[in-house]
Amino acid sequence: MTCLTPDDFIELLESRRLDAPAPEEARHFQQCAVCRDAWASIGAADEVLPRLRPARRRTLPWMTSAAAVLLLGTLGFLLFRGVGISSPGREAQEFESSLHRLLPLLKDESPQVREQAEADLEGLVRKSGRSALLRLRAEEKREADPETRARIADILHRLTAPKQLWRVPIGHVTMGCVAPAVGAGVAVFPIEGQFVGLDAETGAIRWRLPGDSRAHAVVAGNTVLAACPRGPEVGIQALNPTSGERYWHQGFADLWGEPKPSDQSLYNDSSFFISGNRLWSGSRSGRVVCVDAATGRRLWTSPELQGREPARKADVFNPVQHDQRVFAVSWGHSLVALDAQTGALAWSAPAPGIGALTPVVDGERLYVATHELAANQEDRGACIAFSAKDGSRLWETDLKDYGHGALGLIGIGDVLVAHGRTALVGLRKRDGAILWSVPCRRFGYSTLATDARGRVYAASERHELIVVAPLTGRTLLRLDLRESPPARVRQVKVEREDDRSLFDGKPYITGCPAVLGDTVYLLTPAGDALALRLSSLMEED
């Protein structure tokens, strides 16, 4: 038997087709966790479906009689004391009564009556929670009148849409925008030539410091750790989140050796990884550096790693530590594994076209994405799984149908989500099989984000914020960031896989999202730092 969704249960209940279920149906409902969860989500399922109670919750007749006597005695005592009793069944009945009273008012001839009914329905569902949202969505599907259905759809949108907390102009980004660092009451945005620290709750600008649109930062405890991206001070610094005051600085300029390149060639745009009191960073000097996160003292520097051009220093990016190894990317050349304590090279695996993105580590496997932009338009790119033990390849999935490669990668449970140039793509970790795709154009590197529920957040060059369910690829939210507050995108456009340029011809791109708790932060193409509070009723898969 096929498992039922909450909407399925509602429809079956209202049609009374579950009043006398067949034995095999009852057995399935008793044993199936998916159906039990769906049935529990619609409210008073136990009261409505006594025959379908899971076996572990059934009671013997004598237990029922004893419980009834005890309940009546307790109710009598509480009523004698004047205490009211609330139950899921009664709350569900009250919700249904209010729903049936308000729905006809959406068709009233008076605009004032219709508006009040919409407001009352919205308040009713907010008070009653997710099961009420599912119930209202079922009414939307059943409603035959287009205008009434549209009004219900608007109510559902307001219930699930995020709330704009603040929107503050800070400056544009033309290429390679990374996600802001959020924590300790601050949101640190990298823009052209600067880091901008804003109050995370109000959006008030606290400080500005020299930085870069591709310079990374991270909040650890009550400290902001940020790159010194260019010039003789190239390296890492620790900052006070409130004032931007520097606590310590660790320079990397000596890693380039002699003769030194020009100051502008000294550049660090690697992300960091922190574990305990250690911080690891890549560098464009061809090395991974490990420092004490509390003091900035350098603990070790890896051997110089090979790059894609023998005459140049390798561009080493985005280390990640797992067990006793640190894994990093030599851009366009290879994936490397280093000893986490000493920096000694354990192995190097060729990976032409490997991007400047963080490898995904999962137990004994590593996952990366590649993209190679060829002058003859014959671009290539894939998602690849490696053995963490020795760097051997386990599988490779060609991404030619999604822009010939990926610019971002994240892992959630048993699924990888890759951000190709034209779409978000879900892949199964076990074998690389493609599970789904969602149109989502990206021009530069993409830092994908996830929340506590595993939902994936991405930004597109169509000025959009997109939220998807990683298991199915279902689009849970798609917002147009040009609007204030952002508006839901009604019509999704299929991307052109051969298009490498920005659609509107402007050099400004959409920043990547960061999620902390129930709030998402990102930079709009207009150069506004934006904070959106997510609805607790936002749809889930």
Buried (B, 14 or more C-beta within 10 A) or exposed (E): EEBBBBBBBBBBBEEEEBEEBEEEBBBBBBEBEEBBEBBBBBBBBBEBBEEBBBEEEEEEEEEEEEEEEEEEEEEEEEEEEEEEEEEBBEBBBEBBEBBEEBBEBBBEEEEEEBBBBBEBBBEBBBEBBBBBBBBBBBBBEEBEEEEBBEBBBEBBEBBBBBEBBBBBEBBBBBEBBBBBBBBBBBBBBBBBBBBBBBBBEEBEBBBBBEBBBBBBBBBBEEBBBBBBBBBEBBBBBBBBBBEBEBBBEBBBBEBBEEEEBEEEEBBBBBBBBBEEEBBBBBBBBBBBBBBBBBEBEBBBBBEBBBBBEEEEBBBBBBBBBBEEBBBBBBBBBBBBBBBBEEBEBBBBBEBEBBBBBBBBBBEEBBBBBBBBBEEEEEBBBBBBBBBBEEBEEBBBBBBBEBBBBBBBBBBBEEBBBBBBBBBBBBBBBEEBEBBBBBBBBBBBBBBBBBBEEBBBBBBBBBBBBBBBBBBEBBBBBBBBBBEEBBEEBEEBEEBEBEBEEBBEEEEBBBBBBBBBEBBBBBBBBBBBBBBBEBBEBBBEB
